[in-house]
């Protein structure tokens, strides 16, 4: 199969493995590849980033609804394989925690977070240029990278000339159509997609679309609402039977960047897709007629066949009529489809033309119309079952959370079996779901024992400090869950939050992890709780009114910003030399614009006070790399009203200075707007 050709044709689907055809379900549920493991690590990192942003916004793990970590991971899983999109979606969740916390918590409680992820994914449309206007599409055609592309500029000029020609004269000169085809074939895949989308946008004009539909061989035409370039059509004919089955139109398209709901491009997720029942013609039947239209168009351009032109036009009209019936079925207009089909049949009877195969297709379409309403109702049942089925299959295919996977698939089975009495045609779908449950049960029974757990985290902490440790292990059935302590699970282990006791000394901390099967792994770590020493003499002068300062985690407000110092850490890597008695300190700060206007804030607005009472700014070009638990460094940031941001700043301070006074000053003000106090 030529996947690239399919993408060029605007058809999006994944191969569907049906029972009795292709690979078995057991083959589908295999060990993850290195690439899949790498993708899972990205999801884990995103999970950490989201939880960190929640903590910064004041949402602790204990304050989240029960099952929150599972819901969050489920939502992030939908973006797996789309690294940039995953990072952006994780950022959206973090912003929700700061700006609309109750809405976020409500989505978690009602288990709507996955639906939010699907909506966001559909909005992204993964290269389908969702919400990109005509001007943006023109730029995508004309540019290659950051520079104008000669082929793109020429194609764009020809596109405009074609539109003008159709609007002015009702046709496209042959030389112009040929020039456009040649120009389009010289474009990159990204430019081709933009050009196709632009043609589709132009095709919304009645005159242009009418011309393209009636003359499909000139430039291209619309197939099930998707614009198909003429030179893509041969590639569409190369599909094999299994792939045709996967692309069959069910009228219940399930998002994931399908360009038009209910098209021949109905999306499928490997053997995990629960296909609907065909309520209209399959994509292969539609493409057969469209291809015949194109071939007839070519024949009409042949002067040697002039005597047959009239018959060709009559046959093309009958084909257009059947395609219209198919479109009405896909739009759910069953009654209108039946009425229109009656007109098509009457037209075919009343006109004398070579009609080989036409009457047979009309009769086939009549049987499809007769069953459409009944199958549409069954498809609504399948659509309800599809979401839990697909999620359960996805977990099972990764060998993760098999107990949860089974529960989701059982939920799908309950939906189908409840409706099976009214819709016996659901029998095959019920059998498919039962087969997946049986395979999951085998996987649970054959799961390996847990491997040796390891733990990473700080070796020493301050009294009362809350720190996190990450436990890693293999074996069993991930995801793993923390026991006896706050935290959240990962596919590679678990993250624990531990609060140090007030008493100094060496403490032995036990971390217990439970896998999805109930097996428990344990690892211990010695952590030193530091004593609180007297402050050195050369430290910033003690302030007896410490209560007037804002401390770590406390938010302060000006008229414009709400500012919180969220974390302080010593740098472990740098490139710029420093004195032996100095150290680089990373300070993480969170800002929220509480004003009604767009405002800017910069790292230079934050300074620390030395032992002489002098303020000192950020350290430039230090080469400090922030720990993964700290946000990235920044120079300045412009925030819209209500928008939040978290960033880090690097300072060079004396090693023996423990108590640090930290000021926020806007512009050249001598008096600080906010005063913070923290200990390194």
N, C-alpha and C positions, 0 to 999 in steps of 0.2 A: 504494500500500500504506500502511496505517496502522501505522507502527512503534510508536507509543505504545500502540496497542491491543494489539499483540503483546506488548509488555512487560507490560501489565496482565494479560494472559492467562497470564503465567508462561512464555512461550515465548521462548527466546533463540536467535537465529541471525543470521548475516550472509548477504547474498545470494550465491548460488553461480552463477558463470558457467560454463556447460557448453559444451563444443565443439559448434558447430552451433547454439547458441542464445544470444541476448543479445550483449553486446559481445565483440569478438575479443580474443584474448590480447594482441595488439600494443597494442590500446587500453588494456588493463589495465596494461601496463608503460609508463606514461607518465612525463613529467617531474613531480617532486614539486611540490605546491602550497606556498604560503607557510605554511599551517598545518602541513604535514608537515615543512617545514624547521624551523619553530619547535619542533616536537616533537623533532626530531633534535638541536637545540641543547641541549635539556634532557637528553637522553641523554648528550651530550658532557660537559656540566657534571657529571652524576652519575658519569661515568667518571673525571673529574678528582678528584672528592671521594673515590671509592673508592681511587684510587691514592695520594692524600694520606694517607688513613687507614692504608693498608698501610705507607707510609713511616714514619708515626708509630709503628706497631707493630713496626718493625724489619724489615719485608719490603721490600727494595729491588727495583727492577725486575730486576736481574741474578739475584736469588735466586729469582725466580718460575719455574715450569716453562715450557718452550718453548710458545709459542702462548697464554700466559696472557691477554694483552690481548684477543685475539680471543674467547676463551671468556667473559671478563668482559663484553665488549660484547654478545655474543650473549645472555647472560643478562639484561642490562639492557634489551635491545631488546624482550623480551616485555612489559615494563611501559610501553612507549611509549604516550603518550596518557593515562596515569594518573599525573599529576605527583606527587601526594602518596604514592601507592603506590610509585612509583619512588624517591622520597627515602627512604622507610622501608626498602625492599629494599636500597638502597645502604648504609644504616646497618647493616643486618643483616650484610652482607658485611664491613663495617669491624669490627664486633664479633667476627665469626668470626676475623679476622686476629689479634685480641688474645687471645681466650679459647680458641679451638680451631683453632689454626693448621694442624695436621697434617690435620684433617678438611677444611679449606678447600683445602689444597694437593692432597689426594687427589682431591677433586671436580674440580679444574682438570685434573690429570693424566689422569683417567679420562673427561674430557669429560662429567661429570655435573652441571655447574653449571647448564646449561639446564634439566635436569629439576628441579633445586632451585628454579629460578625459576618453572617451571610449577606445582609443588606449592604454592609460596608464593602464586602468583596464584590458584590454586583455593581456598587457605585464605582469601584476602582476599575472593573471590567478588564483588567489585565491586558491592556493594549487595544481594547475595542474603542478607544477614544471617547469614552463616556463623557458627556457634557462638554466636549470640545466643539466650539462653534465653527462656522465656515472659515473665518479668518485664521483660526488656529490650524485647521486642516490644510489650508493653502500653504501655511508656513512649513508644516510637516512634509508636504509634497515637494516644496521648492528647496528645502535645506537638507544637506547631508552633514550631520554633526553640527558645527557652528558656522559653516560656510555655505553660501549659495551653491547649488548643484546645477550644472548646465542641463542635464537630462531632466531634473525636477522642474526647472524653470520652463523648459520647452513643453513638458507634459502639462503643466499648469496653464500655459498659454493656449494649448490645444483644447484642454477641457473647457475653457471659457469660450473659445471659438465654436466648439460643438454645441454648447448651450445656446449661444447666440443664433447659430444656424437653425437649430430646431425651433426656437421661439419665432424666428423671422420667416422661415420658409417651410417649416414642418418636416424637414428631412436633413440628412447629413451627407454632403458630397463624398463620394467614394474615396477620393484622395485624402480628405481630411480624416475619415475614419481609419484608413490605413496608417496615416502618420501618427494618429493617437495610439493605435495598437503597438506600433514600433516603439514609440516613446515610453509607454507603460512597461514594456518588457525590459527596458534598460534601467528601471528603478530598483531600489533595494526593497526587501520585503516590507519594511516599515513604511516606506513611501507608497508602496502598492496598497497597503491597508488604508492609508490616509486617502489615497486617490479613490479607492472603492467607496469609502465612506462619503467622500465629497460627491461622487456620482450619485450615491444613494440619496444624499441630501438634495441634490439638484433634481433627482427623480421624484421628489415630493411635489414638484410643480406638475400640474395635470398634463400640460402639453408635452413636457419632457418624458414623464413616465409613460404616457400613452404611446409615444413614439418608440421608446425602448421595448415596451411589451410587444408591440406589433412588429418590431424589426429586431428580434433578438440577436441575429447574426452580425449586425453592424458593429456594435460596441459591446453589448451585453444585455442582460435583462434581469428581472426580479424572479427568484425562485423561492417560494414560500416566504416572501418578505425580505429575503436576503439578496443583495445585488451581486450578480455573478458576471464577471468579465467573460467575453466570448472565448478568449484564448484559454480560459480555465476549464471549459466544458470537457475537452477530451480527458483531462485528468479525473474528472468526476466519474467517468465511465469505467475507471479501472478498479473500482471497489469490488471486494469479494463478498460472498454471501453473508459471512459472519459480520462483516463490517456494515453491510446494508441493514442487517437486523438491528445493530446498535444504533444506527441513525434513523430508524423508523420513527415517523412522527406520531407521537401519542397525544398531542394536544395538552400535555401537562409538563412542559419544560421546567426543569428545576434549577433556575438561576445559574450561578457560576459562569457569568459572562456570555451566556447564550444571547446572541444579538437580538432575537425576537422570540418572545415566549410562544411555545407551541409550533415552532418551525420544524423543518426537517433536520435542524441542527440540535434536536433535543439532547441534552448532555447526559453522559453515562460515566459512572465511576467504576471502572474495572468490573470484576464480578460482584462488586458491592452495590451496583445500581439495580434498583427494583423497577424493571421496565413496566410502562403502562400498556394498555391494550390499544391497538391501532384504531383510531376513530375516523381516519381518512386514508387517503392513499399513502403508501410508503414513499420514502425519498426516492427509491429506485424507479417507482412508477412515474413520479413527477418528473424526474430527470429524463426518463425515456421520452416523454412527450415534449419537454423543453428542447431536447436534442433534435427531435424530429422537426420542431418549429425552426430551429436554426438551419438544419439541412434543407428544409423547404425554402427558407430565405435565400440560401446560397443558390439553389436551383432556379429561383425566380430571377436571379441576376444573370442567368445563363441564357443568352439570346437564342441558342439552339433549341431551347425548350419552351419557346414562346407560346406554342399552341396549348401547352399544358398549364399556363399561368392561371387561368380562371379556376381550373380544378384545384390547383394548389391553394389558392386563396380560400375556396370553400372549405377545404380540409383544415386549413389553419384556423378558420373561424370556429369549427367544431372543437378543435383542440383547445383553443382559448376558452371556450365555454366550459369544458370539463375542468380545466385548471381553475376557473372561477368557482365552480362547485366545490373543488377541493379546498380553496381558500376560505369559503364560507363555512365548511365543516370545521376547519382548524380554528376559526373564530367563534365556534360554538353556535352558529346560526343554522341549526339543523333544518328548520322549516323552510327558511329562505333557500337553503341548498337544494332541498327537494323540488321546490317550485322552479328554480333555475334549471335544474337537470331536466325537468319535463320540457322546458323550452328548447334545450339543446337537443333532446331526442326528437322533438317535432321538426327542428331545423334539419337534422340529418336525414329524416324521412322525406321531407318535402323537396330537398335539393338533390339533384343527380350529380354525383361526383365519385371518383374512386374512393371507396370508404373501407378498404380492407382493414379489419381490426377495430374500426371506430365503434360499430354496434356492440362488439364484444366488450369493449372498455366501458361503454355506457351502461351495459347490464351489470358489469362488475361494480361500477360506481353506485348503481341503484341499490345493490345489496349492502354496500358500505353505508349509504345514507340510512337504510332501514335499521341498521344495528348501531348507528352512531350515538343516539341518545342513551341507549342502554349501556354501551361501553363507556360513555362519558361519565355516567354515574359511578361505574366500577372504577374508573380512573381517579375519581375524587377520593375513593377509599384508598387506592394505591398511593396517591400523593400524600395522604396523611401518614401512611405506614412508612413511606420512603425515608423521611428524615431520621427517625430512630434506627431504621435498618441500616442506612448508610453510615451513621455514626458508629453503630456497633460493629459493622464490617471493617471500618477504618481502624478501630482499636484492635480488632482481632488480627488484621493483616500485619499489624506492627507487633503483635505478641504482647500487647499491653492491656492492663485493666480488664482482664478477660471476664471477671465477675460482672463488672459494669457493662461490658460489651454484651454479655448474655442477657442482662436485664433490658437493655435497649432493644435487642432483637426480639425478645419475648413481648415487649410492648408493641412492636410492629406486628407480630403474630396475632396478638389479641385483637388489633384493629381489623386484620384481614379475616380471621375466623368469625368474628362477630357479624361481618357483612356477607360471609360466604353463602348463607342460606338464601339471601336475596340475589346474590350474584355468583352462581356456580362457576362462572368463567374465571374466578379468582383461584381456582384449585392449583394451577401451576405456580402461582406466586406463593401460596401457602406452603407448597412442597419445597420451594426454593428457600424460604425462611427456616423451615424445619431442618433442612440440610445444613444451614449455617450454624444453628444451635447445636446440632450433633457434632460438628467439627470443633466448635469452641469447647464443648465438654471434653473431647479427646485431648485438646491442647492443655486444658487445665490438669487433666489426669497425668499427662506426660511431662509436666513442667519440671525443670531441674532444681536441685537444692540451691539455697542461697550460698554465694561465695563469701570471701572474707571482706568485711567492711573496713574502710579507712576513713579518717576524719581530718579535716583541715580547718584552721582557724587560729585566732590569736593565742599566744602562749602566756600572755600576761594582760590583766585588765584592771581598771580602777574599781574601787568598791562601789557597788550599786550600778555599775555600768551594764547596759544591755548590748550584747554582742551576738553575732551569728556564726554558726559553725555549719560546714557542709559535709555530710556523710556520703561517701560513694561506695557502691557495691554492684555486683553483677549476680546473675542467676535468679532463680525464682520467677515470679511474674511481676514485672513493673506495671504501674508506677508504685513507688514505695512511699510509705507514710510515716511521719514521725510519731513516736509514742512518748507519753509522760511529760511532754514539753511542747510549747508553742512552736509553730513552724509550718512548712508546707512541703508536699511531695514533689519529686522529680522523676523522670524516667531513668535517671542514673543514680538516684539516691534520695536524699532529703536535706532540707535546710532547717536548722534549729535556732530558736532564739533563747538565749540563756542570760539571766540577770545575775550578776555577781553578788555574793552576800556582802554585808557591811564589814565582816571580820576579815582582816588580811591573813594571808597564808596560802599554802599550796592546797588546791582543791582537786579532787578526782571527780570528773564529770562523766556520767554514763549516757550514751546515746543509743536508744533502741529504735530500730526501724522494722516496720511490718510490710511485707509484700502483699499483692492482691490475693494470694492464696491463703494468707494467714501465717506464713512462716516469719520468724522474727530473727533479725541479726542484731548484734550488739558490738559496740566498740567504746573504749574509754580513753580519756585524755586528761593529762594533768595541766591545770591552769593556775597560775600564780595570781592571787589577788593582792595588788600592791598596797603597801602602807601609805597613808597620807603624810608626807614629809613636811617639815617647816619650809616656808618659802625662802629661797636664797636672798641674800642681802641685796644683790644687784638686780633683783626683779622689779617690775613696775611697782611703785609704792602701793601698799595695801589700802584699800578703800573701805572704811568702816561702814559705808552705806551701800554694801553690795546689793541690797534689795532693790536699789534703783536701776540696776542693770538687768538686761534681758539675758537669760541663760539658754543653753543648748535646748532647742526644741520649742522655745517660747517665741511667739510671733509679736512683732512690733509694727505699729502703723504710723505712716505719715498721711498727708492728704491724698497722696498718689499711690503709694505702694504699701502692701503688707509684706514684711520681710522676716524670714526665719533662718537662723543659723542651724542647719540640720545635722552636720557632722564635721568632725575635725580629725585629721589623720597625718601621720608622719610619712613623708615620701620615701619609697624604697629604691627609686631609680631616678637618676638625673644625669644630664650631660654637661651642665655649666658648673665649673669648679666653685667650691666654697671653702671657708675656713673650717678647721677641725672642730672649733667650738660652736659652729653654726649648724642649723638643720633646716631643710625645706618642710614647711607645713602647708597642707592642703585644707582649705576651708570650703565646705559646701554650703550654699545659700539658696533658699527658695524665695521667689518673688511672685506676687500676685498684683496685677494692676487693678486697684479698687476705684479708680477714677472713671469718668465718663468719656475720656479721650485717649487716643493713642499716646503712649509715653515711652521714653527710653531710659535705660539704666545701664551703668557700665562698671566694670571691675575696678576702675580707678576711683569710684565713689566709696570704696571700702579700704580702711587703713587701720593698722594696729599701732598701739602706743608702747614705746620702749621705756626703759628705766629712767630716762631723762625727761619723760613726758612728751617726746617728739613723736609725731605720727609718721608712719612708713607705709608706702604703697606696695602694690603687687610686684613680684619678681618676674621680669621679662626674660624670655628665651632661656629658661632654666632647663628645658628638656625633661621636666618631670612628667612621668607617666602616672596617671591616677589609677588607683585600685578599681576593680570592677564594681565595688560597692559604692564608689563615688561617681557623681556625674562628670561629664567632660568639662574642661576649662573653657572659658569664654572671655571675650573682650568687651562686648556690649550687646544689648538685646533690646529690640523694640517690641512692646506688648500692646495688643489691643485691649479694650476694656473687658475685664473679667478673665483675661488670659493669664496663665501661670507659666513659670519657667524655673528650672533648677540647673545651676551651674557651679563650677568650682573655681577657686582662685588660689594661686601659689604665692607664699610669702617666705622670706628668709629671716629666721629668728635665732636668738641665742639658745643653745641647748639647755642651759640651766634656768631658763625662764619658763615656769610652769603656768602661772596665772597670766592670762592675756586679756587686755582690754581692747575691744574691737569696735571701731566707729563707722557709721554710715553718714557721709557728708555729701550733699548734693551741690555740685559745682564748686565754687571757691569759698564756701561758708566756713567760718572759723568755729562755729558751734555745731557739734554733731546733731543730726536729726534723730539718730537712734544710737544707743550705746549698748553693746553686748559684752558679756564676760564669759570666757571659757577656759578650761584647763587642758593642756596638751596631754 
